[in-house]
């Protein structure tokens, strides 16, 4: 019997027992620590053990930027070989104040919030900073002189000049890089410094046993609205062209867990089951927000720099239209799976019912049972096999558990039918064949899902984490403004990248070059330098 073994719960149990002594941590680097609402935050994540050594374990990390219960930004980051990167878009609606940047994995939830990474981020809303929901302390008097650059630790950073003009190439040289070091590099204008801020107390306590996400997302759901605690054939499918079927495993507490891959981008997922009730997805985000945001402290002398930065942000938004995110190609769950038969219904006589369609030209598909409880059966007609009635039926990738609903569907709306005739195992769910029915646009045209199938928008890991910045060699049009506050952010620098290049913008001032990283044995390394743009 051919088996699609997607994740066997027994194997997961063995792995969990072996992983009991693993304690995971996430170290975080950002391009800066003070932002305007509307800017982008560059993030670099390192997975380590408690001693700081690289630990390639979890495939997903969760990032929460928390002010209070009304001000939050959340995203999921794919981890590969103990590193990950992300780009967080800060909404224009965020209130001014001090935020907590909290990062963790599902496995770290076992230890409670004291194991989470937490650091302070300042955000200033330049469009409405006089409103009552903003937390700002304006301080009279002279602002203190900028703090000196931190001491370099293991990395030599140089620029080819100490002073540049606008839109001029800056060549960066990195020296004394340890072998196999993972680094991030930022070049940011020095204006507002967050300073030292006291940490917020951890509040979340671990409740339950959390399995590690070593292959991808473990999506949790709760059954609701049904009369029985036991859920029959729970499943999670992704609408689209490919077969993306995940069988749920019910825990002793009653939750349903779906073991998936990293699911990049935003997906329309459908949680389904047989019987009464339905499944509701549970948010994986659990960090505790502050009861009240701490205020950011600004001097009156900061007004000029903040005004310039705010106007620059608005000009960039105006002149450089944001590209709509492109849909990501699905990560194929079964890349080598091919149907035995494919029927393009445009090449056949159209019938008014599916039952007639099957009878007339699809000898490998039939129906069994009486009307009202019929089931569709796919089988291998070449070897005169008969189907058992336990066929997985998909419409545009969505599992249809009640086959009567599909038999009542108009076949005129269908483009193709694919027939898979092997025996398949999805976790502990067994199927004798798969029938995949597809409409022209793969959007369930004219079909109404039953109440037990719940459609949700699932945001997976980021498909594109490239920081928006021009090439150092590219010429920009003279009439187009270039008001970048962050000239360069690269979270993927290695020990082989000793020569880097960026370009200055139209914003003058002092710029800080910050290089941070880690060696495989857990040593933290860093290097700094600065230059002027006049």
VOVEXVEX-158113 format. One line per 4 residues: number of its first residue (from 1); their letters; for each residue x, y, z of C-alpha. Coordinates in Angstrom, 2 decimals. Example, Ala and Ser with C-alpha at 12.3 -4.5 7.8 and 13.67 -1.06 7.14 Angstrom:
2
1> AS> 12.30 -4.50 7.80  13.67 -1.06 7.14;
//
This chain:
534
1> XXXX> 0.00 0.00 0.00  1.34 3.40 -0.95  1.38 5.68 2.08  1.66 9.45 2.24;
5> XXXX> 3.04 9.56 5.76  2.75 13.19 6.63  3.60 13.09 10.35  2.98 10.09 12.53;
9> XXXX> 1.88 11.03 16.02  3.93 8.23 17.58  7.09 9.58 15.95  6.26 13.03 17.27;
13> XXXX> 5.81 11.57 20.73  9.22 9.88 20.60  10.84 13.09 19.40  9.17 15.07 22.19;
17> XXXX> 10.51 12.66 24.83  14.03 13.00 23.37  13.71 16.80 23.32  12.58 17.18 26.94;
21> XXXX> 15.99 18.45 28.07  16.42 20.93 25.21  16.02 24.54 26.28  15.73 26.90 23.34;
25> XXXX> 16.32 30.65 23.22  15.93 33.30 20.52  18.37 36.22 20.24  17.14 39.27 18.30;
29> XXXX> 18.81 42.10 16.41  17.01 45.10 14.88  18.19 47.79 12.47  17.53 50.46 15.16;
33> XXXX> 15.63 50.91 18.41  13.55 54.05 17.69  10.97 54.21 14.87  8.21 56.34 13.50;
37> XXXX> 4.78 54.80 13.04  4.70 53.85 9.35  8.37 52.81 9.09  9.67 49.27 8.62;
41> XXXX> 11.60 47.35 11.24  14.30 44.95 10.11  14.76 41.90 12.35  17.39 39.16 12.55;
45> XXXX> 16.74 36.13 14.78  19.19 33.53 16.12  18.09 30.24 17.63  20.41 29.21 20.48;
49> XXXX> 20.59 27.08 23.59  20.84 28.66 27.04  24.60 29.10 26.59  24.20 31.03 23.34;
53> XXXX> 25.36 28.25 21.03  23.52 27.86 17.73  20.58 25.47 18.06  18.77 24.56 14.82;
57> XXXX> 15.54 23.28 16.37  12.26 25.14 15.83  11.26 26.11 12.27  8.92 28.92 13.34;
61> XXXX> 9.42 31.86 15.71  6.69 34.24 16.87  7.32 37.98 17.11  5.06 40.37 19.00;
65> XXXX> 5.56 44.12 19.26  3.35 45.03 22.21  2.47 48.43 23.61  -0.77 47.67 25.39;
69> XXXX> -3.84 45.61 24.48  -4.80 48.13 21.77  -1.35 48.56 20.19  0.31 45.46 18.80;
73> XXXX> 1.97 44.08 15.66  2.53 40.36 15.24  4.25 38.16 12.69  5.67 34.67 12.21;
77> XXXX> 9.25 34.08 11.12  10.67 31.05 9.35  13.83 29.70 11.00  16.42 27.89 8.88;
81> XXXX> 19.61 26.50 10.39  19.04 28.48 13.60  18.58 31.86 11.88  15.65 33.84 10.55;
85> XXXX> 14.89 37.31 9.27  11.74 39.41 9.01  10.46 42.81 8.00  7.81 44.29 10.27;
89> XXXX> 5.62 47.04 8.83  4.64 49.44 11.63  1.08 50.77 11.09  0.45 54.50 11.07;
93> XXXX> -2.16 53.92 13.76  0.31 52.90 16.49  0.39 55.17 19.54  3.60 56.81 20.67;
97> XXXX> 5.34 55.07 23.55  7.74 52.36 24.63  6.92 48.92 23.21  8.06 45.43 24.14;
101> XXXX> 9.51 43.36 21.30  8.86 39.78 22.42  10.11 36.72 20.50  9.60 33.04 21.30;
105> XXXX> 8.88 29.62 19.84  6.12 27.16 20.63  8.67 24.98 22.43  9.75 27.90 24.65;
109> XXXX> 6.16 28.26 25.87  6.78 25.19 28.05  9.06 27.29 30.28  6.84 30.34 30.52;
113> XXXX> 7.45 33.93 29.49  10.66 34.23 31.49  12.31 32.26 28.65  11.15 34.69 25.94;
117> XXXX> 13.41 37.27 24.31  12.28 40.77 25.27  13.68 44.20 24.41  12.45 47.79 24.34;
121> XXXX> 11.49 49.65 21.14  10.48 53.31 20.97  7.76 54.43 18.54  6.71 57.99 17.81;
125> XXXX> 3.52 58.76 15.89  4.45 61.99 14.13  0.95 62.49 12.70  -0.95 62.74 15.99;
129> XXXX> 1.45 63.03 18.90  -0.78 65.47 20.83  -3.61 62.99 21.28  -4.36 61.50 24.68;
133> XXXX> -3.57 57.91 23.70  0.07 58.79 23.01  2.65 58.43 25.77  5.30 61.15 25.51;
137> XXXX> 7.27 63.14 28.07  8.62 66.37 26.57  11.69 67.49 28.51  12.84 71.10 28.59;
141> XXXX> 16.48 72.00 28.54  19.44 70.88 26.49  19.45 67.36 25.16  22.49 65.36 26.27;
145> XXXX> 25.27 64.82 23.77  24.96 61.62 21.71  26.41 58.64 23.51  29.78 57.47 22.18;
149> XXXX> 29.80 54.43 19.97  29.92 51.14 21.86  33.23 49.36 21.91  33.82 46.94 19.07;
153> XXXX> 34.14 43.32 20.04  35.94 41.17 17.51  34.95 43.01 14.30  36.79 45.82 12.53;
157> XXXX> 34.48 48.13 10.57  35.78 50.81 8.19  34.37 53.11 5.52  36.35 54.33 2.53;
161> XXXX> 35.77 57.96 3.65  34.63 59.76 6.76  32.45 62.29 4.92  30.10 61.90 1.94;
165> XXXX> 27.74 63.94 -0.13  24.12 63.12 -0.94  23.50 60.03 -3.07  27.13 58.95 -2.91;
169> XXXX> 28.42 55.38 -2.72  29.71 54.21 0.67  32.08 51.25 0.72  32.15 49.23 3.95;
173> XXXX> 35.03 46.94 4.91  34.61 44.25 7.56  37.69 42.69 9.08  38.62 40.09 11.66;
177> XXXX> 35.44 38.09 11.02  35.37 34.68 12.74  34.76 31.69 10.52  31.09 30.70 10.06;
181> XXXX> 29.86 33.81 11.86  26.28 34.96 11.17  25.95 38.74 11.04  23.58 41.62 10.45;
185> XXXX> 24.65 45.06 9.23  22.74 48.32 9.52  23.55 51.90 8.52  21.17 54.32 10.26;
189> XXXX> 21.13 58.09 10.84  21.87 59.08 14.42  19.12 61.33 15.78  16.85 59.94 18.51;
193> XXXX> 18.21 57.43 21.01  15.92 55.29 23.12  18.36 55.06 26.00  18.15 52.65 28.91;
197> XXXX> 14.64 51.46 29.74  13.67 49.09 32.53  12.37 45.71 31.40  8.75 44.72 31.85;
201> XXXX> 7.99 41.79 34.14  7.09 38.49 32.50  3.48 37.51 33.12  2.64 34.45 31.02;
205> XXXX> 2.93 31.09 32.75  3.21 27.82 30.84  -0.02 25.83 30.65  0.08 22.52 28.85;
209> XXXX> 2.59 20.50 26.88  3.77 22.28 23.74  5.31 20.20 20.98  8.25 21.69 19.06;
213> XXXX> 7.64 22.94 15.52  10.61 21.18 13.94  9.00 20.74 10.49  6.66 23.72 10.30;
217> XXXX> 3.52 25.10 11.87  1.56 23.11 14.41  -1.85 24.74 13.98  -4.13 24.32 16.96;
221> XXXX> -7.93 24.36 16.81  -10.78 23.88 19.24  -13.97 21.94 18.47  -17.12 23.88 19.23;
225> XXXX> -20.85 23.61 18.66  -20.98 19.81 18.64  -22.47 17.38 21.08  -19.50 15.00 21.31;
229> XXXX> -16.00 15.58 22.63  -14.59 13.22 20.00  -13.98 14.72 16.55  -14.27 12.48 13.49;
233> XXXX> -11.75 12.99 10.66  -10.59 16.53 11.55  -8.78 18.07 8.60  -7.16 21.26 7.45;
237> XXXX> -6.98 22.00 3.73  -5.68 24.93 1.70  -7.77 26.21 -1.14  -5.95 26.13 -4.46;
241> XXXX> -4.56 23.92 -7.18  -2.45 21.46 -5.19  -3.39 18.82 -2.65  -2.68 20.31 0.77;
245> XXXX> -4.48 18.02 3.22  -3.48 17.82 6.88  -5.13 15.33 9.21  -5.74 16.55 12.73;
249> XXXX> -4.64 14.76 15.88  -6.83 15.20 18.95  -5.05 15.74 22.28  -6.18 14.50 25.68;
253> XXXX> -7.37 18.06 26.43  -9.64 17.98 23.36  -7.65 20.33 21.10  -6.98 19.37 17.49;
257> XXXX> -3.40 19.78 16.22  -2.48 19.99 12.54  1.19 19.38 11.66  1.97 21.41 8.54;
261> XXXX> 4.94 22.99 6.78  6.03 26.64 6.99  3.13 27.88 4.80  4.66 31.08 3.46;
265> XXXX> 2.41 34.07 2.84  -1.30 34.47 3.51  -3.43 31.39 2.86  -7.14 30.64 2.82;
269> XXXX> -7.36 27.56 5.01  -10.46 25.49 5.67  -10.83 23.54 8.92  -13.33 20.71 8.57;
273> XXXX> -14.60 17.58 10.25  -17.35 15.02 10.04  -20.43 15.35 12.22  -21.84 18.29 14.14;
277> XXXX> -19.97 21.39 15.24  -16.91 23.00 13.69  -13.26 23.79 14.40  -11.99 27.23 15.38;
281> XXXX> -8.31 28.04 14.94  -6.44 29.12 18.07  -4.02 32.06 17.88  -0.40 31.01 18.57;
285> XXXX> 0.43 34.45 20.00  0.35 34.60 23.79  2.85 37.22 25.07  1.45 39.54 27.75;
289> XXXX> 1.14 43.25 26.83  1.90 46.03 29.26  -0.98 47.30 31.37  0.07 50.80 30.35;
293> XXXX> 2.78 51.89 27.95  5.81 53.68 29.30  6.28 57.16 27.74  9.11 58.00 25.38;
297> XXXX> 11.21 60.93 26.52  11.86 63.64 23.93  13.69 66.93 24.15  12.44 70.00 22.36;
301> XXXX> 15.64 69.95 20.33  14.49 66.64 18.85  11.65 68.39 17.02  13.69 69.29 13.94;
305> XXXX> 15.02 65.77 13.41  11.59 64.20 13.99  9.89 66.67 11.64  12.43 65.99 8.89;
309> XXXX> 12.11 62.27 9.40  8.30 62.42 9.33  8.23 64.45 6.11  10.76 62.05 4.58;
313> XXXX> 8.59 59.06 5.45  5.52 60.65 3.88  7.46 61.68 0.77  8.78 58.16 0.27;
317> XXXX> 5.26 56.76 0.61  3.99 59.30 -1.91  6.67 58.96 -4.58  7.41 55.26 -4.27;
321> XXXX> 4.21 53.33 -4.59  4.08 50.22 -2.49  3.91 47.07 -4.56  1.05 44.76 -3.78;
325> XXXX> 2.32 41.52 -2.25  2.57 38.81 -4.85  0.84 35.52 -4.07  3.36 32.89 -3.08;
329> XXXX> 3.54 29.56 -4.84  2.44 26.91 -2.37  5.08 24.68 -0.86  4.00 21.35 -2.29;
333> XXXX> 3.09 18.86 0.39  3.56 15.95 -2.05  5.75 17.18 -4.94  5.98 13.78 -6.68;
337> XXXX> 2.33 12.80 -6.43  0.64 12.45 -9.83  -2.92 11.42 -10.72  -3.53 8.28 -12.77;
341> XXXX> -6.29 9.94 -14.81  -7.04 13.58 -15.59  -10.36 14.48 -17.20  -10.75 17.88 -18.83;
345> XXXX> -14.52 18.23 -18.95  -14.32 20.73 -21.81  -13.34 17.76 -24.01  -16.43 15.74 -23.13;
349> XXXX> -20.16 16.06 -23.46  -21.49 18.04 -20.56  -24.07 16.40 -18.29  -26.36 18.04 -15.77;
353> XXXX> -25.32 15.90 -12.78  -22.08 14.46 -11.47  -23.56 10.99 -11.30  -24.22 11.06 -15.05;
357> XXXX> -20.71 12.44 -15.63  -19.14 9.55 -13.73  -21.26 6.91 -15.46  -20.77 8.16 -19.01;
361> XXXX> -17.02 8.55 -19.33  -15.26 7.95 -15.97  -15.16 4.17 -15.32  -12.82 4.73 -12.36;
365> XXXX> -15.40 6.73 -10.36  -18.82 5.72 -9.10  -21.22 6.32 -6.22  -22.42 3.91 -3.56;
369> XXXX> -25.26 4.08 -1.06  -28.77 5.44 -1.18  -29.69 9.01 -2.08  -29.19 11.22 0.92;
373> XXXX> -26.17 9.23 2.15  -24.26 8.50 -1.07  -20.50 8.49 -1.21  -18.18 8.99 -4.18;
377> XXXX> -15.70 6.20 -4.84  -12.47 6.34 -6.87  -10.76 3.05 -7.80  -8.37 1.51 -10.29;
381> XXXX> -10.59 0.31 -13.12  -7.56 -1.04 -15.04  -7.19 -3.93 -12.61  -10.95 -4.34 -12.08;
385> XXXX> -10.64 -3.20 -8.48  -13.70 -1.97 -6.64  -13.75 1.01 -4.32  -14.53 0.75 -0.61;
389> XXXX> -16.28 4.12 -0.41  -13.53 5.72 1.66  -12.31 8.20 -0.96  -10.97 11.65 -0.12;
393> XXXX> -12.91 14.13 -2.24  -11.51 17.63 -2.78  -13.03 20.65 -4.50  -10.34 23.20 -5.35;
397> XXXX> -8.21 21.61 -2.64  -10.92 21.78 0.06  -12.04 18.49 1.62  -15.75 17.80 1.10;
401> XXXX> -16.75 15.28 3.76  -20.45 15.17 2.83  -20.39 13.83 -0.73  -24.10 14.60 -1.25;
405> XXXX> -23.20 18.28 -1.34  -20.84 17.69 -4.23  -23.25 15.42 -6.07  -25.71 18.31 -5.97;
409> XXXX> -23.09 20.71 -7.38  -23.36 21.82 -11.00  -20.67 19.99 -13.06  -20.95 22.79 -15.64;
413> XXXX> -18.83 24.85 -13.21  -16.02 22.29 -13.16  -12.94 22.38 -15.38  -11.00 19.18 -14.55;
417> XXXX> -11.25 16.04 -12.43  -8.11 14.22 -11.26  -8.22 10.63 -10.00  -5.63 9.10 -7.65;
421> XXXX> -6.19 5.39 -7.10  -3.65 4.30 -4.46  -4.26 3.80 -0.76  -3.20 6.83 1.23;
425> XXXX> -2.48 7.47 4.90  -2.57 11.01 6.31  -1.49 10.54 9.90  -4.05 8.10 11.31;
429> XXXX> -6.60 8.77 8.55  -6.74 6.18 5.74  -8.24 6.77 2.29  -8.70 4.47 -0.70;
433> XXXX> -8.11 6.98 -3.48  -8.40 10.73 -3.97  -10.77 12.57 -6.28  -9.64 16.16 -6.89;
437> XXXX> -12.24 18.33 -8.64  -11.15 21.77 -9.87  -13.07 24.82 -11.07  -11.48 27.18 -13.62;
441> XXXX> -10.47 29.81 -11.05  -9.88 27.40 -8.13  -12.22 29.46 -5.93  -15.12 27.08 -5.23;
445> XXXX> -17.27 28.86 -7.81  -20.95 28.56 -6.89  -20.31 26.11 -4.04  -21.42 26.86 -0.49;
449> XXXX> -19.36 25.19 2.20  -21.30 23.51 5.03  -21.31 24.91 8.55  -18.71 22.41 9.76;
453> XXXX> -16.14 23.80 7.29  -14.74 27.10 8.56  -12.71 29.33 6.24  -9.97 31.37 7.90;
457> XXXX> -7.22 33.64 6.64  -3.99 32.17 7.91  -0.89 34.32 7.83  2.17 32.13 7.56;
461> XXXX> 5.82 33.12 7.52  6.89 36.05 5.37  7.44 35.24 1.72  9.69 38.27 1.11;
465> XXXX> 11.95 39.81 3.74  14.02 42.08 1.46  14.50 45.54 2.96  13.51 48.26 0.45;
469> XXXX> 16.70 50.03 -0.57  18.21 50.94 -3.93  21.27 49.30 -5.38  24.48 51.15 -4.58;
473> XXXX> 25.33 51.32 -8.29  21.90 52.35 -9.57  21.32 55.93 -10.68  18.23 57.61 -9.27;
477> XXXX> 16.23 60.22 -11.07  17.25 63.65 -9.88  13.66 64.83 -9.43  12.72 61.83 -7.26;
481> XXXX> 13.35 62.34 -3.53  15.44 59.87 -1.56  14.82 60.38 2.15  15.94 57.09 3.60;
485> XXXX> 16.70 57.16 7.31  18.03 53.59 7.18  20.57 53.50 4.34  21.32 49.80 4.64;
489> XXXX> 19.98 46.72 6.38  21.32 43.27 5.60  20.50 40.41 7.99  22.33 37.79 5.90;
493> XXXX> 26.00 38.72 6.13  28.56 35.94 6.55  32.29 35.83 7.27  32.92 35.81 3.50;
497> XXXX> 31.20 39.20 3.04  34.13 41.47 3.83  33.23 44.20 1.33  29.75 45.78 1.30;
501> XXXX> 28.37 48.87 -0.38  25.42 51.20 0.11  24.41 54.68 -1.01  23.65 57.83 0.95;
505> XXXX> 20.29 59.56 0.68  19.17 63.20 0.66  19.15 63.25 4.48  22.27 64.80 5.97;
509> XXXX> 23.67 63.97 9.38  25.76 61.43 11.24  25.24 57.80 10.30  26.12 54.82 12.47;
513> XXXX> 27.34 51.56 10.96  26.45 48.68 13.27  27.63 45.11 12.69  26.32 42.47 15.09;
517> XXXX> 26.50 38.72 15.04  27.19 35.41 16.68  29.67 32.62 16.22  28.52 28.97 16.21;
521> XXXX> 29.98 28.48 19.71  27.78 31.25 21.12  30.17 34.21 21.21  28.59 37.62 20.59;
525> XXXX> 30.59 39.83 18.23  30.04 43.42 17.17  31.67 46.35 15.47  30.81 50.02 14.94;
529> XXXX> 31.88 53.07 13.01  30.32 56.32 11.82  30.48 58.83 8.95  28.98 62.18 8.00;
533> XX> 26.69 63.09 5.13  26.79 66.82 4.26;
//
